[in-house]
């Protein structure tokens, strides 16, 4: 099992040094890893060469559309932020922009056609 990033290799280098009693644990994570992991596994991770490894591995989040809890969470967030998004889009003049949309322009006449108001300017 080689390390997948430079940061992971450095972490296991510290864990290996702790296991060999060359240094004291720097964080609780390193102490726990040193106590829980096999020396041979830690050695494999720590001996990985840096060449060709990324500094840090990028993790992509996946969306599971079948997961109802996750989809409900997305829907709740969308509902929660809709009003805020509108405010950010139009600023503090959102209500005035809404009113101006319904206001008649100069020379404009609206008439009801098939249950819909139609403008002579459109």
Biopython code that builds the backbone (N, CA, C, O; Angstrom):
import numpy as np
from Bio.PDB.StructureBuilder import StructureBuilder

atoms = [
    (1, "UNK", "N", (0.839, -1.192, 0.000)),
    (1, "UNK", "CA", (0.000, 0.000, 0.000)),
    (1, "UNK", "C", (0.882, 1.252, 0.000)),
    (1, "UNK", "O", (1.332, 1.686, 1.060)),
    (2, "UNK", "N", (1.127, 1.820, -1.145)),
    (2, "UNK", "CA", (1.893, 3.071, -1.142)),
    (2, "UNK", "C", (0.993, 4.252, -0.784)),
    (2, "UNK", "O", (-0.228, 4.191, -0.930)),
    (3, "UNK", "N", (1.617, 5.311, -0.317)),
    (3, "UNK", "CA", (0.873, 6.522, 0.031)),
    (3, "UNK", "C", (0.338, 7.155, -1.252)),
    (3, "UNK", "O", (0.959, 7.036, -2.308)),
    (4, "UNK", "N", (-0.816, 7.829, -1.165)),
    (4, "UNK", "CA", (-1.416, 8.442, -2.345)),
    (4, "UNK", "C", (-1.121, 9.941, -2.455)),
    (4, "UNK", "O", (-1.450, 10.560, -3.467)),
    (5, "UNK", "N", (-0.502, 10.531, -1.423)),
    (5, "UNK", "CA", (-0.134, 11.937, -1.473)),
    (5, "UNK", "C", (1.099, 12.178, -0.607)),
    (5, "UNK", "O", (1.458, 11.355, 0.235)),
    (6, "UNK", "N", (1.729, 13.311, -0.830)),
    (6, "UNK", "CA", (2.915, 13.652, -0.052)),
    (6, "UNK", "C", (2.570, 13.857, 1.421)),
    (6, "UNK", "O", (3.341, 13.475, 2.302)),
    (7, "UNK", "N", (1.412, 14.462, 1.685)),
    (7, "UNK", "CA", (1.001, 14.701, 3.072)),
    (7, "UNK", "C", (0.797, 13.376, 3.813)),
    (7, "UNK", "O", (1.166, 13.245, 4.979)),
    (8, "UNK", "N", (0.206, 12.400, 3.124)),
    (8, "UNK", "CA", (-0.018, 11.101, 3.742)),
    (8, "UNK", "C", (1.329, 10.422, 4.043)),
    (8, "UNK", "O", (1.495, 9.813, 5.100)),
    (9, "UNK", "N", (2.268, 10.527, 3.129)),
    (9, "UNK", "CA", (3.585, 9.929, 3.327)),
    (9, "UNK", "C", (4.297, 10.581, 4.506)),
    (9, "UNK", "O", (4.934, 9.893, 5.303)),
    (10, "UNK", "N", (4.193, 11.914, 4.622)),
    (10, "UNK", "CA", (4.819, 12.623, 5.741)),
    (10, "UNK", "C", (4.184, 12.213, 7.073)),
    (10, "UNK", "O", (4.881, 12.018, 8.069)),
    (11, "UNK", "N", (2.843, 12.086, 7.077)),
    (11, "UNK", "CA", (2.134, 11.670, 8.287)),
    (11, "UNK", "C", (2.628, 10.305, 8.751)),
    (11, "UNK", "O", (2.919, 10.112, 9.931)),
    (12, "UNK", "N", (2.720, 9.357, 7.817)),
    (12, "UNK", "CA", (3.154, 8.020, 8.203)),
    (12, "UNK", "C", (4.637, 7.982, 8.542)),
    (12, "UNK", "O", (5.078, 7.098, 9.276)),
    (13, "UNK", "N", (5.414, 8.929, 8.019)),
    (13, "UNK", "CA", (6.806, 9.048, 8.444)),
    (13, "UNK", "C", (6.883, 9.427, 9.912)),
    (13, "UNK", "O", (7.714, 8.897, 10.650)),
    (14, "UNK", "N", (6.023, 10.342, 10.339)),
    (14, "UNK", "CA", (5.965, 10.739, 11.752)),
    (14, "UNK", "C", (5.492, 9.565, 12.613)),
    (14, "UNK", "O", (6.041, 9.314, 13.685)),
    (15, "UNK", "N", (4.467, 8.849, 12.134)),
    (15, "UNK", "CA", (3.945, 7.688, 12.874)),
    (15, "UNK", "C", (5.038, 6.627, 13.030)),
    (15, "UNK", "O", (5.189, 6.029, 14.095)),
    (16, "UNK", "N", (5.800, 6.401, 11.949)),
    (16, "UNK", "CA", (6.887, 5.407, 12.015)),
    (16, "UNK", "C", (7.956, 5.824, 13.026)),
    (16, "UNK", "O", (8.475, 4.990, 13.768)),
    (17, "UNK", "N", (8.281, 7.112, 13.049)),
    (17, "UNK", "CA", (9.279, 7.603, 14.008)),
    (17, "UNK", "C", (8.773, 7.427, 15.440)),
    (17, "UNK", "O", (9.557, 7.124, 16.340)),
    (18, "UNK", "N", (7.485, 7.614, 15.654)),
    (18, "UNK", "CA", (6.902, 7.414, 16.993)),
    (18, "UNK", "C", (6.969, 5.936, 17.380)),
    (18, "UNK", "O", (7.287, 5.601, 18.521)),
    (19, "UNK", "N", (6.667, 5.056, 16.423)),
    (19, "UNK", "CA", (6.709, 3.625, 16.709)),
    (19, "UNK", "C", (8.127, 3.154, 17.032)),
    (19, "UNK", "O", (8.316, 2.234, 17.827)),
    (20, "UNK", "N", (9.127, 3.794, 16.407)),
    (20, "UNK", "CA", (10.519, 3.409, 16.659)),
    (20, "UNK", "C", (11.112, 4.138, 17.869)),
    (20, "UNK", "O", (12.294, 3.974, 18.172)),
    (21, "UNK", "N", (10.300, 4.938, 18.557)),
    (21, "UNK", "CA", (10.709, 5.731, 19.726)),
    (21, "UNK", "C", (11.794, 6.756, 19.400)),
    (21, "UNK", "O", (12.625, 7.082, 20.248)),
    (22, "UNK", "N", (11.780, 7.263, 18.162)),
    (22, "UNK", "CA", (12.722, 8.304, 17.769)),
    (22, "UNK", "C", (12.187, 9.691, 18.107)),
    (22, "UNK", "O", (12.949, 10.652, 18.214)),
    (23, "UNK", "N", (10.872, 9.786, 18.273)),
    (23, "UNK", "CA", (10.261, 11.065, 18.647)),
    (23, "UNK", "C", (9.001, 10.824, 19.459)),
    (23, "UNK", "O", (8.439, 9.729, 19.457)),
    (24, "UNK", "N", (8.567, 11.875, 20.158)),
    (24, "UNK", "CA", (7.346, 11.793, 20.960)),
    (24, "UNK", "C", (6.148, 12.135, 20.075)),
    (24, "UNK", "O", (6.302, 12.856, 19.089)),
    (25, "UNK", "N", (4.973, 11.638, 20.406)),
    (25, "UNK", "CA", (3.774, 11.956, 19.616)),
    (25, "UNK", "C", (3.521, 13.469, 19.594)),
    (25, "UNK", "O", (3.546, 14.128, 20.634)),
    (26, "UNK", "N", (3.280, 14.003, 18.397)),
    (26, "UNK", "CA", (3.045, 15.440, 18.255)),
    (26, "UNK", "C", (1.576, 15.788, 18.416)),
    (26, "UNK", "O", (1.241, 16.846, 18.949)),
    (27, "UNK", "N", (0.701, 14.909, 17.961)),
    (27, "UNK", "CA", (-0.749, 15.138, 18.071)),
    (27, "UNK", "C", (-1.424, 13.851, 18.519)),
    (27, "UNK", "O", (-0.824, 12.779, 18.437)),
    (28, "UNK", "N", (-2.666, 13.940, 18.994)),
    (28, "UNK", "CA", (-3.384, 12.711, 19.378)),
    (28, "UNK", "C", (-3.596, 11.764, 18.194)),
    (28, "UNK", "O", (-3.632, 10.546, 18.371)),
    (29, "UNK", "N", (-3.738, 12.325, 16.979)),
    (29, "UNK", "CA", (-3.954, 11.488, 15.795)),
    (29, "UNK", "C", (-2.731, 10.615, 15.519)),
    (29, "UNK", "O", (-2.863, 9.429, 15.213)),
    (30, "UNK", "N", (-1.541, 11.210, 15.628)),
    (30, "UNK", "CA", (-0.328, 10.437, 15.374)),
    (30, "UNK", "C", (-0.128, 9.369, 16.448)),
    (30, "UNK", "O", (0.305, 8.257, 16.145)),
    (31, "UNK", "N", (-0.439, 9.699, 17.684)),
    (31, "UNK", "CA", (-0.306, 8.728, 18.771)),
    (31, "UNK", "C", (-1.267, 7.559, 18.579)),
    (31, "UNK", "O", (-0.894, 6.404, 18.784)),
    (32, "UNK", "N", (-2.499, 7.858, 18.185)),
    (32, "UNK", "CA", (-3.504, 6.810, 17.973)),
    (32, "UNK", "C", (-3.110, 5.912, 16.803)),
    (32, "UNK", "O", (-3.213, 4.688, 16.882)),
    (33, "UNK", "N", (-2.648, 6.552, 15.694)),
    (33, "UNK", "CA", (-2.235, 5.775, 14.520)),
    (33, "UNK", "C", (-1.040, 4.889, 14.858)),
    (33, "UNK", "O", (-0.980, 3.740, 14.421)),
    (34, "UNK", "N", (-0.092, 5.408, 15.630)),
    (34, "UNK", "CA", (1.083, 4.624, 16.007)),
    (34, "UNK", "C", (0.699, 3.420, 16.868)),
    (34, "UNK", "O", (1.298, 2.351, 16.752)),
    (35, "UNK", "N", (-0.293, 3.596, 17.724)),
    (35, "UNK", "CA", (-0.712, 2.509, 18.602)),
    (35, "UNK", "C", (-1.553, 1.460, 17.864)),
    (35, "UNK", "O", (-1.458, 0.268, 18.153)),
    (36, "UNK", "N", (-2.372, 1.911, 16.914)),
    (36, "UNK", "CA", (-3.332, 1.010, 16.269)),
    (36, "UNK", "C", (-2.791, 0.260, 15.057)),
    (36, "UNK", "O", (-3.262, -0.838, 14.761)),
    (37, "UNK", "N", (-1.811, 0.828, 14.344)),
    (37, "UNK", "CA", (-1.404, 0.247, 13.062)),
    (37, "UNK", "C", (-0.218, -0.702, 13.184)),
    (37, "UNK", "O", (0.595, -0.605, 14.103)),
    (38, "UNK", "N", (-0.148, -1.618, 12.231)),
    (38, "UNK", "CA", (0.967, -2.545, 12.117)),
    (38, "UNK", "C", (2.233, -1.799, 11.730)),
    (38, "UNK", "O", (2.168, -0.830, 10.974)),
    (39, "UNK", "N", (3.365, -2.223, 12.226)),
    (39, "UNK", "CA", (4.625, -1.566, 11.868)),
    (39, "UNK", "C", (4.945, -1.763, 10.385)),
    (39, "UNK", "O", (5.493, -0.870, 9.740)),
    (40, "UNK", "N", (4.605, -2.923, 9.856)),
    (40, "UNK", "CA", (4.915, -3.190, 8.441)),
    (40, "UNK", "C", (4.059, -2.318, 7.516)),
    (40, "UNK", "O", (4.548, -1.836, 6.495)),
    (41, "UNK", "N", (2.787, -2.114, 7.869)),
    (41, "UNK", "CA", (1.912, -1.258, 7.055)),
    (41, "UNK", "C", (2.400, 0.188, 7.082)),
    (41, "UNK", "O", (2.439, 0.857, 6.049)),
    (42, "UNK", "N", (2.767, 0.660, 8.257)),
    (42, "UNK", "CA", (3.257, 2.031, 8.394)),
    (42, "UNK", "C", (4.543, 2.198, 7.594)),
    (42, "UNK", "O", (4.757, 3.234, 6.964)),
    (43, "UNK", "N", (5.400, 1.179, 7.619)),
    (43, "UNK", "CA", (6.663, 1.250, 6.873)),
    (43, "UNK", "C", (6.406, 1.359, 5.371)),
    (43, "UNK", "O", (7.099, 2.107, 4.682)),
    (44, "UNK", "N", (5.414, 0.621, 4.854)),
    (44, "UNK", "CA", (5.082, 0.683, 3.423)),
    (44, "UNK", "C", (4.597, 2.079, 3.030)),
    (44, "UNK", "O", (4.979, 2.606, 1.985)),
    (45, "UNK", "N", (3.757, 2.668, 3.873)),
    (45, "UNK", "CA", (3.261, 4.018, 3.580)),
    (45, "UNK", "C", (4.392, 5.043, 3.657)),
    (45, "UNK", "O", (4.504, 5.925, 2.805)),
    (46, "UNK", "N", (5.232, 4.916, 4.694)),
    (46, "UNK", "CA", (6.275, 5.908, 4.923)),
    (46, "UNK", "C", (7.397, 5.826, 3.891)),
    (46, "UNK", "O", (8.061, 6.829, 3.627)),
    (47, "UNK", "N", (7.620, 4.660, 3.309)),
    (47, "UNK", "CA", (8.731, 4.498, 2.367)),
    (47, "UNK", "C", (8.373, 4.916, 0.942)),
    (47, "UNK", "O", (9.221, 4.810, 0.056)),
    (48, "UNK", "N", (7.171, 5.379, 0.693)),
    (48, "UNK", "CA", (6.750, 5.822, -0.637)),
    (48, "UNK", "C", (7.554, 7.043, -1.060)),
    (48, "UNK", "O", (7.768, 7.961, -0.269)),
    (49, "UNK", "N", (8.002, 7.047, -2.325)),
    (49, "UNK", "CA", (8.750, 8.190, -2.857)),
    (49, "UNK", "C", (7.791, 9.330, -3.191)),
    (49, "UNK", "O", (6.646, 9.093, -3.574)),
    (50, "UNK", "N", (8.265, 10.570, -3.044)),
    (50, "UNK", "CA", (7.434, 11.745, -3.288)),
    (50, "UNK", "C", (7.210, 12.025, -4.773)),
    (50, "UNK", "O", (6.212, 12.641, -5.148)),
    (51, "UNK", "N", (8.136, 11.574, -5.614)),
    (51, "UNK", "CA", (8.077, 11.918, -7.032)),
    (51, "UNK", "C", (6.774, 11.408, -7.658)),
    (51, "UNK", "O", (6.438, 10.229, -7.550)),
    (52, "UNK", "N", (6.056, 12.312, -8.308)),
    (52, "UNK", "CA", (4.811, 11.953, -8.976)),
    (52, "UNK", "C", (3.578, 11.973, -8.085)),
    (52, "UNK", "O", (2.464, 11.776, -8.570)),
    (53, "UNK", "N", (3.757, 12.204, -6.808)),
    (53, "UNK", "CA", (2.601, 12.250, -5.903)),
    (53, "UNK", "C", (2.082, 13.681, -5.792)),
    (53, "UNK", "O", (2.876, 14.622, -5.784)),
    (54, "UNK", "N", (0.776, 13.860, -5.709)),
    (54, "UNK", "CA", (0.254, 15.205, -5.468)),
    (54, "UNK", "C", (0.527, 15.622, -4.023)),
    (54, "UNK", "O", (0.717, 14.774, -3.152)),
    (55, "UNK", "N", (0.545, 16.931, -3.776)),
    (55, "UNK", "CA", (0.760, 17.439, -2.416)),
    (55, "UNK", "C", (-0.354, 16.940, -1.499)),
    (55, "UNK", "O", (-0.107, 16.481, -0.384)),
    (56, "UNK", "N", (-1.589, 17.042, -1.998)),
    (56, "UNK", "CA", (-2.746, 16.612, -1.225)),
    (56, "UNK", "C", (-3.738, 15.982, -2.187)),
    (56, "UNK", "O", (-3.966, 16.521, -3.270)),
    (57, "UNK", "N", (-4.324, 14.874, -1.826)),
    (57, "UNK", "CA", (-5.287, 14.204, -2.684)),
    (57, "UNK", "C", (-6.609, 14.954, -2.668)),
    (57, "UNK", "O", (-7.111, 15.320, -1.605)),
    (58, "UNK", "N", (-7.168, 15.180, -3.845)),
    (58, "UNK", "CA", (-8.453, 15.861, -3.940)),
    (58, "UNK", "C", (-9.571, 14.836, -3.848)),
    (58, "UNK", "O", (-9.546, 13.803, -4.517)),
    (59, "UNK", "N", (-10.552, 15.141, -3.008)),
    (59, "UNK", "CA", (-11.672, 14.236, -2.796)),
    (59, "UNK", "C", (-12.903, 14.852, -3.447)),
    (59, "UNK", "O", (-13.241, 16.008, -3.191)),
    (60, "UNK", "N", (-13.564, 14.077, -4.284)),
    (60, "UNK", "CA", (-14.790, 14.551, -4.907)),
    (60, "UNK", "C", (-15.976, 14.032, -4.122)),
    (60, "UNK", "O", (-16.045, 12.859, -3.757)),
    (61, "UNK", "N", (-16.921, 14.952, -3.868)),
    (61, "UNK", "CA", (-18.141, 14.527, -3.200)),
    (61, "UNK", "C", (-19.067, 13.922, -4.228)),
    (61, "UNK", "O", (-19.199, 14.435, -5.340)),
    (62, "UNK", "N", (-19.695, 12.850, -3.861)),
    (62, "UNK", "CA", (-20.656, 12.233, -4.761)),
    (62, "UNK", "C", (-22.056, 12.447, -4.213)),
    (62, "UNK", "O", (-22.289, 12.412, -3.005)),
    (63, "UNK", "N", (-22.971, 12.667, -5.130)),
    (63, "UNK", "CA", (-24.364, 12.837, -4.742)),
    (63, "UNK", "C", (-25.092, 11.544, -5.070)),
    (63, "UNK", "O", (-25.090, 11.090, -6.214)),
    (64, "UNK", "N", (-25.707, 10.966, -4.070)),
    (64, "UNK", "CA", (-26.482, 9.754, -4.255)),
    (64, "UNK", "C", (-27.946, 10.167, -4.369)),
    (64, "UNK", "O", (-28.591, 10.491, -3.372)),
    (65, "UNK", "N", (-28.455, 10.151, -5.587)),
    (65, "UNK", "CA", (-29.820, 10.608, -5.824)),
    (65, "UNK", "C", (-30.870, 9.644, -5.264)),
    (65, "UNK", "O", (-32.034, 10.016, -5.113)),
    (66, "UNK", "N", (-30.472, 8.431, -4.961)),
    (66, "UNK", "CA", (-31.403, 7.464, -4.381)),
    (66, "UNK", "C", (-31.536, 7.646, -2.870)),
    (66, "UNK", "O", (-32.479, 7.135, -2.267)),
    (67, "UNK", "N", (-30.608, 8.363, -2.260)),
    (67, "UNK", "CA", (-30.621, 8.572, -0.819)),
    (67, "UNK", "C", (-31.639, 9.670, -0.487)),
    (67, "UNK", "O", (-31.402, 10.843, -0.773)),
    (68, "UNK", "N", (-32.755, 9.293, 0.109)),
    (68, "UNK", "CA", (-33.829, 10.249, 0.373)),
    (68, "UNK", "C", (-33.432, 11.283, 1.423)),
    (68, "UNK", "O", (-33.856, 12.436, 1.344)),
    (69, "UNK", "N", (-32.623, 10.884, 2.403)),
    (69, "UNK", "CA", (-32.201, 11.847, 3.430)),
    (69, "UNK", "C", (-31.347, 12.951, 2.814)),
    (69, "UNK", "O", (-31.513, 14.128, 3.136)),
    (70, "UNK", "N", (-30.432, 12.561, 1.925)),
    (70, "UNK", "CA", (-29.561, 13.535, 1.285)),
    (70, "UNK", "C", (-30.363, 14.466, 0.368)),
    (70, "UNK", "O", (-30.116, 15.671, 0.332)),
    (71, "UNK", "N", (-31.303, 13.913, -0.355)),
    (71, "UNK", "CA", (-32.112, 14.732, -1.263)),
    (71, "UNK", "C", (-33.014, 15.681, -0.481)),
    (71, "UNK", "O", (-33.225, 16.817, -0.906)),
    (72, "UNK", "N", (-33.554, 15.233, 0.663)),
    (72, "UNK", "CA", (-34.370, 16.100, 1.506)),
    (72, "UNK", "C", (-33.526, 17.251, 2.044)),
    (72, "UNK", "O", (-33.990, 18.389, 2.119)),
    (73, "UNK", "N", (-32.290, 16.947, 2.415)),
    (73, "UNK", "CA", (-31.380, 17.973, 2.911)),
    (73, "UNK", "C", (-31.122, 19.026, 1.830)),
    (73, "UNK", "O", (-31.130, 20.222, 2.122)),
    (74, "UNK", "N", (-30.894, 18.595, 0.591)),
    (74, "UNK", "CA", (-30.676, 19.533, -0.507)),
    (74, "UNK", "C", (-31.904, 20.395, -0.746)),
    (74, "UNK", "O", (-31.784, 21.597, -0.979)),
    (75, "UNK", "N", (-33.092, 19.784, -0.690)),
    (75, "UNK", "CA", (-34.327, 20.530, -0.899)),
    (75, "UNK", "C", (-34.540, 21.567, 0.199)),
    (75, "UNK", "O", (-34.947, 22.695, -0.079)),
    (76, "UNK", "N", (-34.264, 21.188, 1.442)),
    (76, "UNK", "CA", (-34.402, 22.117, 2.566)),
    (76, "UNK", "C", (-33.438, 23.293, 2.436)),
    (76, "UNK", "O", (-33.811, 24.435, 2.701)),
    (77, "UNK", "N", (-32.201, 23.016, 2.028)),
    (77, "UNK", "CA", (-31.217, 24.083, 1.855)),
    (77, "UNK", "C", (-31.630, 25.027, 0.734)),
    (77, "UNK", "O", (-31.481, 26.243, 0.849)),
    (78, "UNK", "N", (-32.150, 24.456, -0.351)),
    (78, "UNK", "CA", (-32.583, 25.278, -1.480)),
    (78, "UNK", "C", (-33.731, 26.190, -1.058)),
    (78, "UNK", "O", (-33.753, 27.374, -1.397)),
    (79, "UNK", "N", (-34.680, 25.629, -0.318)),
    (79, "UNK", "CA", (-35.828, 26.401, 0.159)),
    (79, "UNK", "C", (-35.379, 27.498, 1.122)),
    (79, "UNK", "O", (-35.889, 28.618, 1.084)),
    (80, "UNK", "N", (-34.419, 27.165, 1.983)),
    (80, "UNK", "CA", (-33.942, 28.096, 2.994)),
    (80, "UNK", "C", (-33.231, 29.296, 2.366)),
    (80, "UNK", "O", (-33.381, 30.425, 2.832)),
    (81, "UNK", "N", (-32.471, 29.051, 1.325)),
    (81, "UNK", "CA", (-31.647, 30.105, 0.753)),
    (81, "UNK", "C", (-32.278, 30.811, -0.454)),
    (81, "UNK", "O", (-31.655, 31.711, -1.017)),
    (82, "UNK", "N", (-33.473, 30.439, -0.860)),
    (82, "UNK", "CA", (-34.110, 31.063, -2.016)),
    (82, "UNK", "C", (-34.316, 32.558, -1.793)),
    (82, "UNK", "O", (-33.993, 33.369, -2.661)),
    (83, "UNK", "N", (-34.847, 32.918, -0.643)),
    (83, "UNK", "CA", (-35.106, 34.328, -0.352)),
    (83, "UNK", "C", (-33.795, 35.117, -0.270)),
    (83, "UNK", "O", (-33.709, 36.236, -0.776)),
    (84, "UNK", "N", (-32.792, 34.540, 0.359)),
    (84, "UNK", "CA", (-31.489, 35.198, 0.464)),
    (84, "UNK", "C", (-30.862, 35.387, -0.913)),
    (84, "UNK", "O", (-30.268, 36.429, -1.192)),
    (85, "UNK", "N", (-30.993, 34.390, -1.761)),
    (85, "UNK", "CA", (-30.432, 34.483, -3.111)),
    (85, "UNK", "C", (-31.102, 35.590, -3.902)),
    (85, "UNK", "O", (-30.430, 36.319, -4.631)),
    (86, "UNK", "N", (-32.423, 35.732, -3.773)),
    (86, "UNK", "CA", (-33.129, 36.797, -4.472)),
    (86, "UNK", "C", (-32.664, 38.154, -3.969)),
    (86, "UNK", "O", (-32.470, 39.081, -4.757)),
    (87, "UNK", "N", (-32.486, 38.271, -2.671)),
    (87, "UNK", "CA", (-32.040, 39.531, -2.094)),
    (87, "UNK", "C", (-30.648, 39.888, -2.606)),
    (87, "UNK", "O", (-30.360, 41.051, -2.890)),
    (88, "UNK", "N", (-29.801, 38.891, -2.719)),
    (88, "UNK", "CA", (-28.444, 39.135, -3.218)),
    (88, "UNK", "C", (-28.461, 39.472, -4.701)),
    (88, "UNK", "O", (-27.631, 40.250, -5.170)),
    (89, "UNK", "N", (-29.396, 38.896, -5.441)),
    (89, "UNK", "CA", (-29.458, 39.142, -6.876)),
    (89, "UNK", "C", (-29.869, 40.577, -7.170)),
    (89, "UNK", "O", (-29.285, 41.213, -8.046)),
    (90, "UNK", "N", (-30.854, 41.097, -6.462)),
    (90, "UNK", "CA", (-31.371, 42.431, -6.724)),
    (90, "UNK", "C", (-30.963, 43.448, -5.666)),
    (90, "UNK", "O", (-31.249, 44.637, -5.812)),
    (91, "UNK", "N", (-30.307, 43.005, -4.613)),
    (91, "UNK", "CA", (-29.906, 43.920, -3.560)),
    (91, "UNK", "C", (-31.096, 44.379, -2.748)),
    (91, "UNK", "O", (-32.115, 43.691, -2.672)),
    (92, "UNK", "N", (-30.960, 45.554, -2.138)),
    (92, "UNK", "CA", (-32.036, 46.037, -1.273)),
    (92, "UNK", "C", (-33.215, 46.570, -2.074)),
    (92, "UNK", "O", (-34.241, 46.919, -1.491)),
    (93, "UNK", "N", (-33.095, 46.641, -3.401)),
    (93, "UNK", "CA", (-34.166, 47.160, -4.241)),
    (93, "UNK", "C", (-35.012, 46.047, -4.857)),
    (93, "UNK", "O", (-35.692, 46.272, -5.859)),
    (94, "UNK", "N", (-34.976, 44.864, -4.276)),
    (94, "UNK", "CA", (-35.702, 43.730, -4.835)),
    (94, "UNK", "C", (-37.201, 44.013, -4.942)),
    (94, "UNK", "O", (-37.812, 43.741, -5.975)),
    (95, "UNK", "N", (-37.789, 44.556, -3.882)),
    (95, "UNK", "CA", (-39.232, 44.831, -3.900)),
    (95, "UNK", "C", (-39.583, 45.870, -4.954)),
    (95, "UNK", "O", (-40.605, 45.754, -5.630)),
    (96, "UNK", "N", (-38.728, 46.897, -5.097)),
    (96, "UNK", "CA", (-38.987, 47.928, -6.103)),
    (96, "UNK", "C", (-38.843, 47.355, -7.512)),
    (96, "UNK", "O", (-39.593, 47.734, -8.412)),
    (97, "UNK", "N", (-37.909, 46.468, -7.707)),
    (97, "UNK", "CA", (-37.729, 45.839, -9.015)),
    (97, "UNK", "C", (-38.946, 44.987, -9.363)),
    (97, "UNK", "O", (-39.359, 44.922, -10.521)),
    (98, "UNK", "N", (-39.511, 44.340, -8.356)),
    (98, "UNK", "CA", (-40.705, 43.532, -8.560)),
    (98, "UNK", "C", (-41.904, 44.403, -8.964)),
    (98, "UNK", "O", (-42.674, 44.051, -9.857)),
    (99, "UNK", "N", (-42.041, 45.552, -8.280)),
    (99, "UNK", "CA", (-43.127, 46.481, -8.602)),
    (99, "UNK", "C", (-42.945, 47.066, -9.999)),
    (99, "UNK", "O", (-43.918, 47.216, -10.739)),
    (100, "UNK", "N", (-41.720, 47.394, -10.361)),
    (100, "UNK", "CA", (-41.449, 48.004, -11.666)),
    (100, "UNK", "C", (-41.764, 47.037, -12.796)),
    (100, "UNK", "O", (-42.097, 47.465, -13.901)),
    (101, "UNK", "N", (-41.666, 45.760, -12.538)),
    (101, "UNK", "CA", (-41.965, 44.753, -13.546)),
    (101, "UNK", "C", (-43.444, 44.815, -13.947)),
    (101, "UNK", "O", (-43.790, 44.605, -15.109)),
    (102, "UNK", "N", (-44.307, 45.104, -12.974)),
    (102, "UNK", "CA", (-45.744, 45.147, -13.228)),
    (102, "UNK", "C", (-46.213, 46.530, -13.713)),
    (102, "UNK", "O", (-47.319, 46.656, -14.239)),
    (103, "UNK", "N", (-45.379, 47.562, -13.538)),
    (103, "UNK", "CA", (-45.756, 48.917, -13.914)),
    (103, "UNK", "C", (-45.795, 49.084, -15.433)),
    (103, "UNK", "O", (-45.018, 48.457, -16.153)),
    (104, "UNK", "N", (-46.697, 49.924, -15.909)),
    (104, "UNK", "CA", (-46.799, 50.173, -17.347)),
    (104, "UNK", "C", (-45.702, 51.125, -17.813)),
    (104, "UNK", "O", (-45.345, 52.072, -17.112)),
    (105, "UNK", "N", (-45.176, 50.862, -19.003)),
    (105, "UNK", "CA", (-44.209, 51.770, -19.610)),
    (105, "UNK", "C", (-44.963, 52.860, -20.360)),
    (105, "UNK", "O", (-46.149, 52.699, -20.648)),
    (106, "UNK", "N", (-44.294, 53.973, -20.684)),
    (106, "UNK", "CA", (-44.981, 55.042, -21.421)),
    (106, "UNK", "C", (-45.520, 54.528, -22.759)),
    (106, "UNK", "O", (-44.792, 53.912, -23.538)),
    (107, "UNK", "N", (-46.778, 54.785, -23.008)),
    (107, "UNK", "CA", (-47.421, 54.375, -24.259)),
    (107, "UNK", "C", (-47.854, 52.927, -24.284)),
    (107, "UNK", "O", (-48.278, 52.428, -25.326)),
    (108, "UNK", "N", (-47.757, 52.247, -23.165)),
    (108, "UNK", "CA", (-48.105, 50.829, -23.116)),
    (108, "UNK", "C", (-49.551, 50.655, -22.666)),
    (108, "UNK", "O", (-50.036, 51.349, -21.773)),
    (109, "UNK", "N", (-50.219, 49.708, -23.313)),
    (109, "UNK", "CA", (-51.586, 49.376, -22.958)),
    (109, "UNK", "C", (-51.657, 47.858, -22.841)),
    (109, "UNK", "O", (-51.200, 47.126, -23.719)),
    (110, "UNK", "N", (-52.243, 47.404, -21.732)),
    (110, "UNK", "CA", (-52.410, 45.962, -21.557)),
    (110, "UNK", "C", (-53.875, 45.614, -21.686)),
    (110, "UNK", "O", (-54.743, 46.311, -21.161)),
    (111, "UNK", "N", (-54.140, 44.522, -22.395)),
    (111, "UNK", "CA", (-55.526, 44.065, -22.507)),
    (111, "UNK", "C", (-55.578, 42.564, -22.247)),
    (111, "UNK", "O", (-54.595, 41.848, -22.435)),
    (112, "UNK", "N", (-56.736, 42.112, -21.816)),
    (112, "UNK", "CA", (-56.940, 40.719, -21.462)),
    (112, "UNK", "C", (-57.274, 39.919, -22.712)),
    (112, "UNK", "O", (-58.282, 40.172, -23.372)),
    (113, "UNK", "N", (-56.411, 38.941, -23.034)),
    (113, "UNK", "CA", (-56.633, 38.079, -24.192)),
    (113, "UNK", "C", (-56.501, 36.634, -23.722)),
    (113, "UNK", "O", (-55.447, 36.221, -23.239)),
    (114, "UNK", "N", (-57.584, 35.869, -23.868)),
    (114, "UNK", "CA", (-57.611, 34.462, -23.459)),
    (114, "UNK", "C", (-57.182, 34.265, -22.009)),
    (114, "UNK", "O", (-56.470, 33.310, -21.701)),
    (115, "UNK", "N", (-57.604, 35.154, -21.121)),
    (115, "UNK", "CA", (-57.312, 35.039, -19.700)),
    (115, "UNK", "C", (-55.917, 35.488, -19.319)),
    (115, "UNK", "O", (-55.491, 35.257, -18.187)),
    (116, "UNK", "N", (-55.191, 36.120, -20.226)),
    (116, "UNK", "CA", (-53.837, 36.576, -19.969)),
    (116, "UNK", "C", (-53.710, 38.035, -20.356)),
    (116, "UNK", "O", (-54.264, 38.464, -21.369)),
    (117, "UNK", "N", (-52.979, 38.806, -19.549)),
    (117, "UNK", "CA", (-52.759, 40.209, -19.881)),
    (117, "UNK", "C", (-51.628, 40.307, -20.893)),
    (117, "UNK", "O", (-50.527, 39.810, -20.658)),
    (118, "UNK", "N", (-51.909, 40.955, -22.021)),
    (118, "UNK", "CA", (-50.943, 41.093, -23.093)),
    (118, "UNK", "C", (-50.660, 42.567, -23.323)),
    (118, "UNK", "O", (-51.576, 43.388, -23.345)),
    (119, "UNK", "N", (-49.380, 42.900, -23.496)),
    (119, "UNK", "CA", (-48.964, 44.274, -23.698)),
    (119, "UNK", "C", (-48.872, 44.576, -25.193)),
    (119, "UNK", "O", (-48.587, 43.688, -25.996)),
    (120, "UNK", "N", (-49.113, 45.824, -25.555)),
    (120, "UNK", "CA", (-48.955, 46.215, -26.938)),
    (120, "UNK", "C", (-47.478, 46.468, -27.276)),
    (120, "UNK", "O", (-47.142, 46.637, -28.448)),
    (121, "UNK", "N", (-46.589, 46.496, -26.267)),
    (121, "UNK", "CA", (-45.158, 46.737, -26.479)),
    (121, "UNK", "C", (-44.377, 45.436, -26.686)),
    (121, "UNK", "O", (-43.223, 45.474, -27.112)),
    (122, "UNK", "N", (-44.985, 44.302, -26.394)),
    (122, "UNK", "CA", (-44.263, 43.021, -26.555)),
    (122, "UNK", "C", (-44.325, 42.524, -27.953)),
    (122, "UNK", "O", (-43.773, 41.467, -28.258)),
]
sb = StructureBuilder()
sb.init_structure("model")
sb.init_model(0)
sb.init_chain("A")
sb.init_seg("    ")
for serial, (resi, resn, name, xyz) in enumerate(atoms, 1):
    if name == "N":
        sb.init_residue(resn, " ", resi, " ")
    sb.init_atom(name, np.array(xyz, "f"), 0.0, 1.0, " ", f" {name:<3s}", serial, name[0])
structure = sb.get_structure()
